[in-house]
Amino acid sequence: RLDGGGSSCSGRVEIRDKSQWKTVCDSHLSPEAAEVICRDLRCGTVLSIHGGAHFGQGGGSIWDEEPQCVGNETFLASCPRRSISNQTCTHVNDTGVTCTREHLGRRHEVSPMRCFRLVNGSTVCSGRVEMDVQGTWGALCDSGWDISDAHVLCHQLNCGFAESIPAGGHFGRGTGPVWRDTFHCDGTETNLEQCPITALGVSPCSPDNTAGVFCSGPSGSLRLVHGGNRCEGRVELLLHGTWSRVLDDQWDLNDASVVCRQLQCGEAERAYNPPKPEQGMGPVGLRQVQCAGKETHLALCNTSLHAAAPSAIAEDVGVVCSAGFLLGAGSRRVRLVHRTGRCAGRVEIYYNGTWGTVCDDSWDLLDATVVCRQLGCGMAVDFTVSAHYGEGSGQIWLDDVNCSGDEAAVWDCPARPWGQHNCRHNQDAGIVCS
């Protein structure tokens, strides 16, 4: 948030860390991070950055991390962070930001538009629902509040999806009025202002009957792992601070489409169940996902939350999204497995959403040279055959590889078509680089 500047788009930068708001040192906020903050707050672009507690000194602690933003991120939570040791800042060094929509922010504070926040929760993504109407914050009445409304609010606050809505008054009573607005969301809206709204009537709502919600966490609570990039791989969900598996025995392209849409990764190219070596070992978060394909979030599909244990037939699920083909190495990567060091081991290639091996037919030092160069591992010292570094599993992607040694990647070398071979995994190829 931006505090002390007279509007929501100008002020001292404060970061919510667990249950505490913390200020940021003026030497630890880059122009790129300031740009992301303005974008995250829907305040346009950064106009100016202020040091030396320009908007007054904050209280409490000073954030002990530095955001490492590139500048094109949508949310500050998406930026990598670097821990700061030897913190020397005091509140006289509190930094502030003014965004280009500062004056628009001032108008919003006295306009009929509603702003929302969660109060008195154990995390920034849980608490009593409070609404700002014409500059006055008040709690929302629990009457009419349902899980679809809560889904929309969690998404609006960059908090994932609604895990549950507790009984009225769970997070205590507020100090202001109790607003009696009722939202009629179907769960696909991006903010509560898009939902039909009615009033509850003239009967007052008890301050002890306030709405609340437990959201899953930041919008980055869904991720793809063990893929070629962030838009490919096995699906994992962040629940209660733990990355959890998604299991399904009928995972299809409709389900995958929702994942790709939620991660802003384009269209779903493939839905699959990863082979056993790539399956997860952690807790199960979702099971039996049934999406129509148009939902904006996976949790809006017909799902089973918090399964205590996987069923005998349910498997981990994975997706390949179209944006993955545009991300650098895209849908292809190479790695060395069962290695004695980073630059020696069994050669494996990630292709079409799955890691697979290379057959040792025609495998020689020229082939190894290409892979060593591709991995930044220097020159090829030796090549291995007959599964010297152990047998892989799953696909055998390449066979009869015949590199000249000058290719940029092993898949640029002459070889049989992808997946066509006459080998078994006891013929998996390996390399040793300098």
N, C-alpha and C positions, 0 to 999 in steps of 0.2 A: 504494500500500500504506500501511498504518498500522503504524509501527514504534516499538518502545520502550515500548509500553503494556501488555505482558503478554498481549495477545490480538490476533487479527487484526481486531478491531472497535474498537480503541482505540489511539491512539498518534500519533506524529508523522507528518504527511502527507508522503509522498514520491512523486514522479512519475518514472516511467522515461522518460528522454529519450535515444533511441538506445541506447547501451550503458551509460548511467550513471544511477543513482538520484540525484535532486535534491530538496532540501527546498523548502518554499513559505513565503514571507514572511507573517507574520500579518496584515499590512495588505492582502494580495492574495487573501484567501480569503473570499468572501461567504458568508452563511448558506445561500443557494441552492446554491452550489457544494458546501458541506459536506453538504447534503441529498443531492445527486447522488452524492457519494463513498460515503456509507453505503449508498445503493441499489445502486450499482455493485458494491460488495463483498458484497452480500447480507447486510448488517448492520442492517437495519431502517431507522429514521430517526435523524436527528442528535439527540443528547442535549445535547451541549455542545461549544463550540469553545474551544480553549486557545491563548493566545499566549505570547510570552516564553519559548520553548523549554521548555514545561511538561513534556514527555516527554524532555528532554535535547536537547543540540545535535547536529545531524547533521554529517556530514562531506561533503567534496566541494563541488559547486557549488550555487547557489541558482537555482531555476527562474526564467527571465526572461520568463515569460508569465503573464497573469492570466486564469483561466477566466471567461467571461461567461455563466454559466448562468441559465436562467429558473427552474429548480428542479424541473421535471417530466421532465427528460431521464433516460433509463435508464442511460446511460454517461457518464462524464466526458469521454470522447473525442468525444461528440456536441456538447459545448458549444463555441460560438465562443471564440476566444482573442485577447487583446490583448497585443501586445508591450510590454514595460516598458522604457522607456529611463531612464537615470539611476538604475540600481539602487542603492539606499542601504541595503538590508537586510544584516544579518550573521546568523550562526547563532544569536545570542541572540534573534532575532526569529522563529525557526522556529515554525510553527503546528502544532497538533494537533487531533484530533477524537475524541470519544467517541460511539459510536452506541448505540442502545437495546439491541442484541443483544450487548453487550460480554461479558456473563456466558455467553451461549450460545456465543460465540466461544471462551471459555476451555474450555468442555466439549468443543467440537469438537477442541481441540488434543490431548486425551487420549482421544478416542473412536476407534472402529474406522474412522470415515469417512476416506476418502482425499482429500487435497488435492494439486493438481498445479501444476507450474511448468516453465518452459523456461529452461535455464541454458547459458551459454557461447556463445550465438548472437550474430550481428552485429546483430540487431534484437531487440526485445522479443517478437516473434512467430516466433522460430526458436531452436532449441537442443536440448540434451539434455533428454529427458523425465525429470523427477524427481517422486517421489511421497512424500507425508508419511503415514506410518502410525504412529499412536499417538505422535506427537510426534517421530518420527525421519525425516529426509529421506534418500532414497536414489534412485539412478538406476533406471530401469525396464529390464529385460532386453529385448533386441531380438528374441529368439525369440518368434514369434507376433505381433509388432507389424506391422500392415498399414495400408493407406491408409484403410480404413473407420474403424479405431480413431483414426487421426490426424485425419480429418475431424471426428470428434466432439470430440476434445481442442481443436482449433483453435477450434471454435465455443464450447466451454466457456470458453476463455480470452479470448473477445472478439477473436479473431485471424482471423476469416474462415473460410477452408477450407484444407485441406492441399494445397499445390502438389506436394510430393514428400516422400518419406522416404528419407534417405540411408542408406548401409550402416552397420551397427552400429559404434559407436565414433567416428562422424564428428565429434562434438562433445567428444570426450575422455572420460576416466573421471572419475567423481565421487569424493568423499572418504568417503561413507557406504556403507551396504550396497547391494547390487544386488537389487531386488525381482523376483521371478520370476512375478508375476501375469500371466496372459494374458487379454486382453479379446477378446470375440467380438461386436463391434459390426457392425450392418448399415449404419451411417452416418447413420441418421435420428434417433438419440438426441440429446438435448440435453446430456448429460454422460456421462462414462465410467462413473459409478456405476450408470447404467441398463442397461449392457451385461452380458450373462452373463460371469462371471469364473471362471477355473480356475487352479490352481497348476501349475507346470511339473514338479513332482516334487522329489525330494530332491537331484538333481544341481545343484551350484552353477552360477551363470552368471558368466562371466568379466567382470571390471570393464571390459575392453576391448570388450565386446559390448553397449553401451548403446543404447537407442532414441533416435531424434531425429526432428525434423520441421521442414520449412520451411512456415510458414503464409503465406497471402496477405497478411494485414494485418488491421487492425481490422474489426469487423463492419460498419462503414460503408463497406466496400470495394466495395459495389455502390451505384450511384446512377443517377438518371434526370435527363437534362439537356435543355434547350431545350423544356421543357414548361411548363404553367401553374403547377405546384407540384412538390413533391418526389415526388409519387405519380403523375406523368405524364411521359412523354418518352422520349428515346433512352437505351438501356441502356449503361452503361459500368461497367467493372470495374477496381479498383485492383490492379495487379500490379507488384511491385518498385518501388513508389513512383510509378508512372506510370498515369494513367487510360487504359484501353485499350478498344477497341471490341469489341462482340459482333456477329458476322456469322452470318447464317443465311438460307437460301433456302426453308426450310419452317417458319418461325417461326409458332407457333400459340398458341391460348388455354391449352393445358396448360403451355407454356413460360412464358407471361406470368403464369400463376397462381403459379408458384414465385417469380418476381421480386416480385410483390405481397406474397406471404407473407413472404419474407425481409425486405422493407423495412417490414413491419407496416403495409401500406397497404390492407388489406381484400382484396376479391375482384378478379380481373381482369375488366375490362369490355371490353377491346379489345386485340388483338395486331396490330401493323402494322409495315410497313417504311417509315421516314420518306422523304419526297421528297428528291431529290438535294441541294437547298440546305441541308437539315438533317442530312445525313450527316456523320459524323466524318472527321477527317483524320489521326488519330493511329494508333499501333500497334494490331494486332489481338490481343486476349487470348483470346477464345473463338470457336469456330466449330462449326457443325453440332450445335446443342444439341437433344437429344431427351429431353424430360421426360415422365414419366407424369402429372405434375400434382400429386402428393402430396408431393414432396420438400420439405425445409425450406430448402434452399439450391440455388442454380443449379448450383454445382459438383458437387452430388451426382447431377445428371442425367448422361446419357451425352453427354459433350462432348469436344471436341478442344481441348487447351490450347496456348497459345503458337504459334499459326499465324504463320509468318514473313510471309506475304502473303495478302491476300484472294483468293478465287477469282474467276473472271470473272462468276459469277452470284450469289454470296453478297452480301447487302445488310445494312446496319445494321438493328437491330431496336428496336422501341419498344413501350411498354405504356401503357395507361390503367387505373389502379386505382380501385376504388370510393371509397376514402378521399379521392381527389382532388376529388370533388364537395363535400366538406365543408370544404375548406381555403380559406377566404376567397373570393377570386375564382374558386377552383375550376378548372373546366375552361375558363374563358374569360378571356382577357387581351387587351389592346390594346397595340400598339407602333407606333413610327414608324421607317421604314427608309429608307436612302439619304438621310439627313437632313443638313442643314448645321449643325444644332444639335440639342439634345435635343428641342426643341419644334417641329420642322418635318420633314415627310417623308411617305412613302407610308404610308397607314393599313393595318395588318395586324391580324388578329384570330386568336387561338388558340382553336380550337374542336374538340372531338372528337379531341384528340391531334395536331392539325396546324395550322400557321400558314397563313393564306390572306388574300386581299385583299378590297377592297370596290369594286364597280363604280360608275362615276361617273354612272350614270343617276339623275337627280333630286338629285344631290349638290350641297349649297349651304352657305351660311354657318351656318345653324342646325344642320346635321349636324356641321359642324366645331366649333361651339361645345360640343356635348356631348362630343366626343372630347378637346378641349383641357381642359375641366373635369375629365374622367375621369383625365387624365394629370397633373393638377396643373400645367398649363402656362398658366394664365391665360385670357384671352379669345381668341376666334378672330379673327385679322387677315385671313386669306384662305383660300380653298379652291382646290385644284388638280384638274384633270381630265386625261384623255388621257395617263396615266402620266407626268406631269410629273417625278416623282422616280424614273423607271425602272419597267420592267415587273417585276412579281412572278412567282411560279411556283406551281404546285400549284393548290389550290382557290381559287375565288372564292366567299367565304362569303355575302356580302350584296349585294343588288341592290335598286334602287328604295327606298333609305332615305329616310324622310320624317319627320325629327325636328321636334318643336315647339321644342326648345332647352332644355326643362326636365328632360329625362330624366337619370337618374343614369349610364346606360351606353348606348353606341350600339346594343347589341343589345336595348335596351328600346324603341327607336323602331319605328314601323310599317315593315315591309319584307317582301319576299318570304320564303318559308320558307328555312331554312338550306340553302345550296348550290344553290338554284334561281335561275337567271339566264339572260340571253341576251347575255352579254358575252364579251370576250376581255381578256387582260391589257394590251392597249394602251389600255384604259379604266380602269385602276386609279386610284382616288381618293387625294388627299393633302390635307394641311392645313398652315397656318402659324399658330402661336399667338403670343400676345404675350410 
